Structures are given as structure tokens and as C-alpha cells.
Amino acid sequence: MSRYTGPSCRLCRREGTKLFLKGTRCLTEKCAVERRAYAPGQHGQSTQRRRKASEYSKQLREKQKVKRMYGLTERQFRNAFDVVRQEPGVTGHNLLIALERRLDNIVYRMGFGASRKAARQLVRHRHILVNGRIVDIPSYQVEAHDEVRLAAGSRDLVSVRAALEQASRGAPVAWLAVDADQAVGKVTELPTRDAIPVAAQEQLIVELYSK
């Protein structure tokens, strides 16, 4: 299944919220959601005046929002759901935790990439080491106490330097410890739902896939 290669801002406008697909641009006045807060397309503005959305529509939009936020295809997202559905606990929480534990997301959270797409490229191009070994699989599930660092020389990449210099990104999430000067971070503990800064109603996704 092919990956979406169209305008990233169009996806944010379709979901009606910032998915942070363009790095620092999402934090400026150039953000498309700020400039045109309605769905894209010829009838984008008129959709706001339509009748109340159905339950299925709400579930679908929530699934699309989370899937696009993490940059996954439909098959990848469904496979992730099928895996966590077999695990004990709250399925919706487990799904978000599994998505947060992806290596490309960890690299993004640590500030080595300006966006998840940029972080995924770093992983695929073998710029990322986990516990001293190169890992080039974006979906790799990072464990507690794993060390993630940029490979020697990779900090000289223009995109990496720009990402590391982004003061506006702020501190990483509480379950990550990052040394920006050394371009190394550590997963201090596995995330919990409360520690994941994603505004999502994951239960709607569970209901959609449970039909």
C-alpha cells in the first residue's frame, strides 16, 4: 500500500486540527489550520453547515486523525491495532502507547527530527543507534531504559542541526531524558496514557474496528 505524498497541510485541514506534520511551520502563523480553518476542497467551507455527524463519521475521523498524525498507512495502523487487541488492559490506551514506542516517534519526541516524517527518514537512512546498534526499522518498539542516539557525524546534517536548535519545541515528554549536546536520549520508563500529549478519543477507534 502506497504512502500519502500529497500536501501535508491538507491532512491537518481535513481533520480540523494540527497534526504537526510540517515541523516548525505548524507553530507559526503560516500554519494552514490557522489561516484556513475549514476542510480543503471546493466544498470545504460548506461542510461546516451540514447536519450533525453520525457516530460512524466521528469514529472514522478519529481513526484518520491518529493514523495521519503518526504517518502510518491503513494496513500498518490496523496491524498495530490487531497486536494490542490481544494484550491485557485498555485497548485504546495500549494502541497509543504502542504508537508512541515506535522508534521514529521516539526520535521525533527527542527532538532529533523536526517532524515524524523527518525522524522516519533518519531511521531508514541508518542515522539512529539503539543501545549502540544501528536500527533502521521505523516501527521498532523501544523498551524501557533503551538508549537512543544519533550516529557519529549525523549531527552535522542540516535537518538535524535545525531540529536540535528549535527552542520552541520545549522539553521532551516526561518518560524521556535527552542530552541535546550529545544527541542522545534514554527511555526512562514506558509511557502511560496520561503521559502521552495526544488529544485523541482512542475509544472511538476501538469501536470502529470492533464493528
Secondary structure, 3 states (H helix, E strand, C coil): CCCCCCCHHHHHHHHCCCCCCCHHHHHCCCCHHHHCCCCCCCCCCHHHHCCCCCHHHHHHHHHHHHHHHCCCCHHHHHHHHHHHHCCCCCHHHHHHHHHHCEHHHHHHHCCCCCCHHHHHHHHHCCCEEECCEECCCCCCECCCCCEEEECCCHHHCHHHHHHHCCHHHCCCCCCEEEECCCCEEEECCCCCHHHCCCCCCHHHHHHHHCC
